[in-house]
Amino acid sequence: MEALEKFFAQVKKLQDEEEIIDFCRKYLIHGIPYIFTDNQDEYYEFRKRISQHFNINFYEIYITGSAKLGFSPFKQKQFDDDSDIDVAIVSHQLYEKMLEPIYEYQIELRKARKSITVRELDQYHSFLEYTAIGWIRPDKLPLSFNVGILKQSWFEFFKSISYSRSEVGNYKVSAGVFKSYSYFERYTISTLKQIINAQQII
């Protein structure tokens, strides 16, 4: 895996926090994703498709993970037919919109109107942990949460652009929403630091 080896070789050269941040911005956030190499037009159309559905700006759509790099540093494997397309939507507007049904759900829990299992409660707590760092992940919501954008239209939409139904090709598309670019960047930087620590590179 030449690309992966090159990635780790570059990471080994990072000397301080500033260099880590620059590397993260340059390679993990900025630029055309691997999945759209030499195909900028389709990358734009893919982002436009998502932005129009949620009525947000196209530049608020990012592709992350192995579909961005062409490999997974965590799993140390190439992007392949079994990989997913991970989308990060960075939109304060959409984030706040998605919090509205969460508020109603939480109120019902507090008033004991909502029945929830121990397993679902654990899952909900996991969801809240991500929300606390500015990232809404609908896949972390318990099954009992079944209202509006977060469990029905959300998953139906991303299913509709998965598996050769959009410019991205024959892959499953999953997504989450960050409250702001700052939260997105900070989370991505922390991910890079986890990779560095896992490899004991610096």
N, C-alpha and C positions, 0 to 999 in steps of 0.2 A: 504494500500500500504506500506508494511513493508520496502521494499527497499528504497522507497522515504523518508520515515520517518527516516531511518537510515542515508541517505544522508544528510538531513537537521540537524540531530543531530551532525554529524561530522563537518559540516560547522560551526555550532554554536561555536565549540571549537577553530576555527581559530583565532589567536591573532594578527597577523601582515602580512605584505606583503609577507615575505618569506614563511610563512605557507600557504598562499593562493596559491602562485606559486607552492609549492610542492604538494598541494592537487590537483591542476589543472593538473599537469603533471602525477600524479599517477592515477587519476580516470577518467579524461576527455580525456586524450591523450594516455597514455601508456596502454598496455595490450590487451587481446582478447576482442572484442566487445561482448555485450550481445547476439546479433543475431547469433554469432558463438561460444557460450559457449560450451565447451567440443568438439569443432570441428575445431581445429587449421588447419588441412589439407585443409578443404574447404575455410577457411579464406585466406590461402596462395594462393589457386587456383583463388579465386575471385580477389585478388590484382594482381596476375600475369596476369589474363585476361585483366584487365584495363591497366596495365603497358605495355604489349606487343602491345596493340592497339595504344597507344600514344608514344611508344618507349622511355619509361622512366623506372626508377628503381622501383621494386615492393614495396620497403620499403617507397616510397614516397606517398603511398596510405593509407589514414586513414578513418575510419568510425566514424562519430560524432553523436551528438544528442541522441535521445531516443534509436536508434539502438545500440549505444555504451553503454549507461547506463542501458537500460531496462525500462526507464521511462523518461518523460519530466519534469524537474524541473519547467519550465515556465508554462506549461499547467497543471502540477500536475496530470498527467495521465500515466498509464502504456503503454508500447509499445504494440500495438495490430495490428489487421488485417488492420486497416485503416492508420497505420503509414507508413512513407517513410523511405528509406535508404539514409542518407545524407553522401556523400563521399567528403572528402577534399583531393585534389591532391596538394602536396607540391613540386613544380618543377619549378625552375627558367627557365629552358630550355623551358618547355611547356608554361609558362607564357609569355615569350618573343615572342614565336611563335604566340600566340593568340593575341598579341598586334599589330601585323603587319596589319591585316585587319581593326583593330580599327583606326589605323593611316590613312589609305586610306579613311575610312568612314568620319573621322573628316575633312580631307582635302576637300572632296566633300561638306560637310556641309558648310564649310567656304567659298567655292566658289559658294555657292547657286546652286550647281548642284543636290543636293539631296532634294526631297520634303519630309517634315516631319510635322506631326500634332503637336499641342500643347501637347496633351496627350503623344505622342511618345517622344517629347522633354523632358517632365518631367521624363519619364521612363529612357531615356538615361542619364539624369543628375543623377538619382538614381544609374544607372550602374557605372557612373564615380566616384561617392562617394565611392562605394566599391573598385573600382580600385585604388583610392587614398590611401587606407589603405592596399594595396597589395593583393587584392582578386578579381579575375575576376569571375563574376557570369553571365554566358550567358543567364540565364532566365530573367535577367533584361534588356536585349537589346530590342529595339523597333522592331516591325514587319518589318519595312522598311529595317532593317539590315538583309540581307539574302545572305551572302557570306561565302563560305569556312567552316572552322572548327566551327565557332561560332553559326551558325543557322541550318545547314543541317547535316553534318556528326556528329557533337557533339550530338544533340538530337536523331538522328537515332541510334547512338551507345548505348546510355544509355537506350533507349527504347528496344534495342535488348538484354539487360541483366536484364530487369525488368520482373516482373510477371511470375516467375517460369522458366525463360529462362537462369538462371545462378545459381551459388551456393548459392546465398543470399535468394532464395525462392520467394514466391508470393507477392512481394512488388515492388513499384515504386522506381527506383534508380535515384537520382539527384546528381549533382556534381558541384563543383567550383574549381578554381585553385589559390593557394596562391603562391606569388612570392618567398617566402623562409620559412624555418621552424620558423624563428624568427617572421615573420608576423603572421603565423598560431598560434603560441603559445601566442603572445600578444593579438590576437583577442579572443582566447579561455579564457584567463585570464580575459579580459574585460567582456566577457559573464558571467563568474562566479561571477564577482563583481556586475553585473546587477541583478543576481539571489539573491545575498546577500542583496542588497539594496531593492529589491522588497519585500523581506520577512522581512526586517528590523531586520536582524539577528544580525548584529554587527554595 
